[in-house]
Amino acid sequence: MGTPTVADGVVARLLDWGVDRVFGYAGDGVDPLLAALARRQDQIALVTARHEEMSAFMASGHARFGGGVGVCLATQGPGAIHLLNGLYDAKLDHVPVVALVGQVVTTALGSGYLQEVDLATLLKDVCGEYLQTVMTPEQLPLVLDDAFRTALAASAPVAVILPHDVQKADLPDDERHEHGLVPTSTAFARGRSVPGPDELAAAAELLGAGERVAVLLGQGGRAAAEQVRAVAERLGAGVTTSLLGKPVLDEGLPYHCGVMGHLGTTASADLLGSCDTLLVVGSNDPWTEFYPAPGQARAVQVDVTARNIGTKYPDEVALVGDAGDTLDALLPLLPEKAGWRQDVESFTRTWHAVVRRRVTQTTERLNPQRVVHDLSAALPHDAQVAVDVGSVTYWYARFLRLPPGVPAHLSSTLASMGCALPYGIAAKLLHPDRPVVALAGDGAMQMNGLAELITVADRWRDWADPRFVVLVLHNGDLAEVSWEQREMEGDPRFPTSQHVPSFPYAEYAELLGLRGIRVEREDDVETAWRSAFAADRPVVVEAVMDRDVPLLAPRQPDEKVDQMLRGLAQEAHASDARRLVEEQRRHERA
């Protein structure tokens, strides 16, 4: 090899930061970077998706499943534009990602050159924490180092723009020491962050005075499961979680009330609706109408990011610090009391009874609640779970019991369809010896999942454990939006907007050399899950679902349910859906 180029310097610096995988798509704007990756392919892998958006989702998934900073790569113009959705997914769920984006040669900037886009303007919102163009070779180390440090410190996506001619330039001597050259390194660490004694004492006093304490746990508490459990048991409290916080704590605990919010459980609604004290740990969940009513509860919030405090509920005490360290310091100050555990356990028993009634509801086609519920018994203890957006999110939140320690991720705050397959691929590449389960609706599969099954088919033979199970809920409908049209607007389903064309998902899997299982009868569900996890290759389970099963939010007032029924009354063939809505309303009252 001749003189190293700036592109070689980029790859070397990625390796210094511990990056061993880059998710990207080729384009002439990053040809020098591709060549540099090829020269070091024994140390760093390029993972190509079928679309740049999927590359960004894979980078987000890589970080979510514990791989450190995710790195994605795209060419100038359309390639950079395609990254946006995956980068916004990382931004809204606070995931560290570094995007490396090509740009036209610096001498052509401003000329309206082929594929020239003002990338700084394009990316300035989504990568607002750090966005820099490397205009000279000497800038490279400091820009990359600052990008990685910022992504880690801010838990956010950042972007480094690399013009084509700068990528090709010779890598300068990093030993130069002169004015205008900024030395840098890959040093990074996190300090111990704990609130002061006055704040801890105030929090302990408030929580100790509460008779009915509820804990809302989010993804910010993912490393503090034992501390949350200890605090809840000390105070006799009940626990509910945000959607992102669902995998943190064992849902089998008798005081765990499940996920909160529109797609949550009746137990979570009962807990938050009747508590007098709220402890929020690492959550900024947006479902504010499901929090305690104004004036109902006094609140303490624990968050490592000060700007998150008090943004969703009027807290009295702010504890800014790492969740685990903060709860460790708080626990000795708390009184030990019975609290309202009997009430909380009653809430959970009631919800479990609702679950039993719902998963056994009679439906014309497969009951999706039953299909996801039955996965709980089949799910391997070392699985990794990726969940898409749509009605499947509701069934996951309510009916899938994750084994303790099993990670599960989805696009929660952006709520972008099409995330499950790229997340699952990233998880599998990170831990090829562990099975992966991806849950998706037919709308999401047709949006981009079918294309990424090609990626699965191309790579699975390299995996130590070939199990990669994709559940496709085939109901021919964008079901979540159909139910939103009825519930939120009182309108009927609009078939033209909601129809998802039929597609042979299981047969398509077979065509790709995978295995396909089509399930149409409830008696075959358990066998399908067993067969999927026993297979010697990835499997697509195509479950032909009933689209009429409602996405009824927990403990909805009659006027909201009646509005949904008014929407259904305007539909010609909705008698079964109306019956199911009325049944579910009765389930909550039983």
PyMOL commands that set and color helices and strands:
alter all, ss='L'
color gray80, all
select helices_A, chain A and resi 6-16+28-39+52-64+78-92+106-108+119-123+137-154+164-168+197-209+219-221+225-235+266-274+288-290+306-308+323-333+341-359+368-378+391-399+420-430+442-462+479-489+495-498+505-511+522-534+558-569+575-589
alter helices_A, ss='H'
color red, helices_A
select strands_A, chain A and resi 21-24+45-48+70-74+97-103+131-133+157-163+213-217+238-241+256-259+277-281+298-303+317-320+384-387+408-410+436-441+468-474+515-519+539-544
alter strands_A, ss='S'
color yellow, strands_A
deselect
rebuild
show_as cartoon
